[in-house]
Amino acid sequence: MNTTTSGAVLQLLLGEDWLPICDRSALIPGRGVAALLPDGRQAALFVDRGGRTYAIDNRDPYSGAQVLSRGLTGTRDGRAFVASPLLKQCFDLETGRCLDDDAVAVTVYASRLAH
């Protein structure tokens, strides 16, 4: 994981290729950003205070709305999560697993900062 931010670009691994998504400066700890992917899906992008990046599917599996990038971030038992702004379910930013329902998860995208 690269935590240097000067001139860094957030990239997501889609298939076998790293796709540049946005400049690191567009990411603010505690706030998500939505990105439209080439196949029409959306990703919710996050960065924590330590500079670690996360990318998950932006679609809330409970409501179907593209809103996870607008959720509140936090930690539970040392795990970074985002809470859906609609129904408040929490999703682990590393695994995509719903912390409130083990049967539900969202897609997680590998992310990195590159120069």
Contacts in CASP RR format, 6 or more apart in sequence:
PFRMAT RR
TARGET T0000
AUTHOR 0000-0000-0000
METHOD contacts of the structure
MODEL  1
MNTTTSGAVLQLLLGEDWLPICDRSALIPGRGVAALLPDGRQAALFVDRG
GRTYAIDNRDPYSGAQVLSRGLTGTRDGRAFVASPLLKQCFDLETGRCLD
DDAVAVTVYASRLAH
1 52 0 8 1.000
1 53 0 8 1.000
1 112 0 8 1.000
1 113 0 8 1.000
2 8 0 8 1.000
2 112 0 8 1.000
2 113 0 8 1.000
2 114 0 8 1.000
2 115 0 8 1.000
3 50 0 8 1.000
3 51 0 8 1.000
3 52 0 8 1.000
3 113 0 8 1.000
4 113 0 8 1.000
4 115 0 8 1.000
5 24 0 8 1.000
5 25 0 8 1.000
5 51 0 8 1.000
5 113 0 8 1.000
7 23 0 8 1.000
7 24 0 8 1.000
7 25 0 8 1.000
7 115 0 8 1.000
8 23 0 8 1.000
8 24 0 8 1.000
8 113 0 8 1.000
8 114 0 8 1.000
8 115 0 8 1.000
9 20 0 8 1.000
9 21 0 8 1.000
9 22 0 8 1.000
9 23 0 8 1.000
9 24 0 8 1.000
9 113 0 8 1.000
9 114 0 8 1.000
9 115 0 8 1.000
10 20 0 8 1.000
10 21 0 8 1.000
10 22 0 8 1.000
10 23 0 8 1.000
10 24 0 8 1.000
10 26 0 8 1.000
10 27 0 8 1.000
10 45 0 8 1.000
10 53 0 8 1.000
10 55 0 8 1.000
10 111 0 8 1.000
10 112 0 8 1.000
10 113 0 8 1.000
11 18 0 8 1.000
11 19 0 8 1.000
11 20 0 8 1.000
11 21 0 8 1.000
11 111 0 8 1.000
11 112 0 8 1.000
11 113 0 8 1.000
11 114 0 8 1.000
12 18 0 8 1.000
12 19 0 8 1.000
12 21 0 8 1.000
12 35 0 8 1.000
12 37 0 8 1.000
12 43 0 8 1.000
12 55 0 8 1.000
12 109 0 8 1.000
12 110 0 8 1.000
12 111 0 8 1.000
13 19 0 8 1.000
13 109 0 8 1.000
13 110 0 8 1.000
13 111 0 8 1.000
13 112 0 8 1.000
14 37 0 8 1.000
14 38 0 8 1.000
14 39 0 8 1.000
14 109 0 8 1.000
18 112 0 8 1.000
18 114 0 8 1.000
19 37 0 8 1.000
19 38 0 8 1.000
20 114 0 8 1.000
21 35 0 8 1.000
21 43 0 8 1.000
21 45 0 8 1.000
21 55 0 8 1.000
22 33 0 8 1.000
22 35 0 8 1.000
22 45 0 8 1.000
24 47 0 8 1.000
24 113 0 8 1.000
26 33 0 8 1.000
27 33 0 8 1.000
27 45 0 8 1.000
27 46 0 8 1.000
27 47 0 8 1.000
27 53 0 8 1.000
28 47 0 8 1.000
29 47 0 8 1.000
29 48 0 8 1.000
29 49 0 8 1.000
29 50 0 8 1.000
29 51 0 8 1.000
30 46 0 8 1.000
30 47 0 8 1.000
30 48 0 8 1.000
30 72 0 8 1.000
30 73 0 8 1.000
30 74 0 8 1.000
31 46 0 8 1.000
31 73 0 8 1.000
32 44 0 8 1.000
32 45 0 8 1.000
32 46 0 8 1.000
32 69 0 8 1.000
32 70 0 8 1.000
32 71 0 8 1.000
32 73 0 8 1.000
32 82 0 8 1.000
33 44 0 8 1.000
33 45 0 8 1.000
33 46 0 8 1.000
33 69 0 8 1.000
34 42 0 8 1.000
34 43 0 8 1.000
34 44 0 8 1.000
34 45 0 8 1.000
34 58 0 8 1.000
34 66 0 8 1.000
34 69 0 8 1.000
34 70 0 8 1.000
35 42 0 8 1.000
35 43 0 8 1.000
35 45 0 8 1.000
35 58 0 8 1.000
36 42 0 8 1.000
37 43 0 8 1.000
41 57 0 8 1.000
41 58 0 8 1.000
41 59 0 8 1.000
42 57 0 8 1.000
42 58 0 8 1.000
42 59 0 8 1.000
42 66 0 8 1.000
42 69 0 8 1.000
43 55 0 8 1.000
43 56 0 8 1.000
43 57 0 8 1.000
43 58 0 8 1.000
43 109 0 8 1.000
44 55 0 8 1.000
44 56 0 8 1.000
44 57 0 8 1.000
44 58 0 8 1.000
44 68 0 8 1.000
44 69 0 8 1.000
44 82 0 8 1.000
45 53 0 8 1.000
45 54 0 8 1.000
45 55 0 8 1.000
45 69 0 8 1.000
45 111 0 8 1.000
46 53 0 8 1.000
46 54 0 8 1.000
46 55 0 8 1.000
46 69 0 8 1.000
46 73 0 8 1.000
46 80 0 8 1.000
46 82 0 8 1.000
46 93 0 8 1.000
47 53 0 8 1.000
47 54 0 8 1.000
48 54 0 8 1.000
48 73 0 8 1.000
48 80 0 8 1.000
52 80 0 8 1.000
53 111 0 8 1.000
53 112 0 8 1.000
53 113 0 8 1.000
54 80 0 8 1.000
54 93 0 8 1.000
54 94 0 8 1.000
54 108 0 8 1.000
54 111 0 8 1.000
55 108 0 8 1.000
55 109 0 8 1.000
55 110 0 8 1.000
55 111 0 8 1.000
56 68 0 8 1.000
56 82 0 8 1.000
56 91 0 8 1.000
56 93 0 8 1.000
56 96 0 8 1.000
56 106 0 8 1.000
56 107 0 8 1.000
56 108 0 8 1.000
56 109 0 8 1.000
57 68 0 8 1.000
57 106 0 8 1.000
57 107 0 8 1.000
57 108 0 8 1.000
58 66 0 8 1.000
58 67 0 8 1.000
58 68 0 8 1.000
58 69 0 8 1.000
59 65 0 8 1.000
59 66 0 8 1.000
59 68 0 8 1.000
59 106 0 8 1.000
60 66 0 8 1.000
60 67 0 8 1.000
60 68 0 8 1.000
60 84 0 8 1.000
60 86 0 8 1.000
60 87 0 8 1.000
60 89 0 8 1.000
61 98 0 8 1.000
61 104 0 8 1.000
61 105 0 8 1.000
61 106 0 8 1.000
62 84 0 8 1.000
62 86 0 8 1.000
62 87 0 8 1.000
62 89 0 8 1.000
62 104 0 8 1.000
63 84 0 8 1.000
63 86 0 8 1.000
63 87 0 8 1.000
65 86 0 8 1.000
67 84 0 8 1.000
67 85 0 8 1.000
67 86 0 8 1.000
68 82 0 8 1.000
68 84 0 8 1.000
68 91 0 8 1.000
68 106 0 8 1.000
70 85 0 8 1.000
71 82 0 8 1.000
71 83 0 8 1.000
71 84 0 8 1.000
71 85 0 8 1.000
72 82 0 8 1.000
72 83 0 8 1.000
72 85 0 8 1.000
73 80 0 8 1.000
73 81 0 8 1.000
73 82 0 8 1.000
73 83 0 8 1.000
73 93 0 8 1.000
74 80 0 8 1.000
74 81 0 8 1.000
74 82 0 8 1.000
74 83 0 8 1.000
75 81 0 8 1.000
76 90 0 8 1.000
76 99 0 8 1.000
79 92 0 8 1.000
79 93 0 8 1.000
79 94 0 8 1.000
79 99 0 8 1.000
80 92 0 8 1.000
80 93 0 8 1.000
80 94 0 8 1.000
81 90 0 8 1.000
81 91 0 8 1.000
81 92 0 8 1.000
81 93 0 8 1.000
81 99 0 8 1.000
82 90 0 8 1.000
82 91 0 8 1.000
82 93 0 8 1.000
83 89 0 8 1.000
83 90 0 8 1.000
83 91 0 8 1.000
84 90 0 8 1.000
84 91 0 8 1.000
89 98 0 8 1.000
89 99 0 8 1.000
89 100 0 8 1.000
89 101 0 8 1.000
89 104 0 8 1.000
90 98 0 8 1.000
90 99 0 8 1.000
90 100 0 8 1.000
91 97 0 8 1.000
91 98 0 8 1.000
91 99 0 8 1.000
91 105 0 8 1.000
91 106 0 8 1.000
92 98 0 8 1.000
92 99 0 8 1.000
93 108 0 8 1.000
94 108 0 8 1.000
95 105 0 8 1.000
95 108 0 8 1.000
96 105 0 8 1.000
96 106 0 8 1.000
96 107 0 8 1.000
96 108 0 8 1.000
97 104 0 8 1.000
97 105 0 8 1.000
98 104 0 8 1.000
98 105 0 8 1.000
98 106 0 8 1.000
END
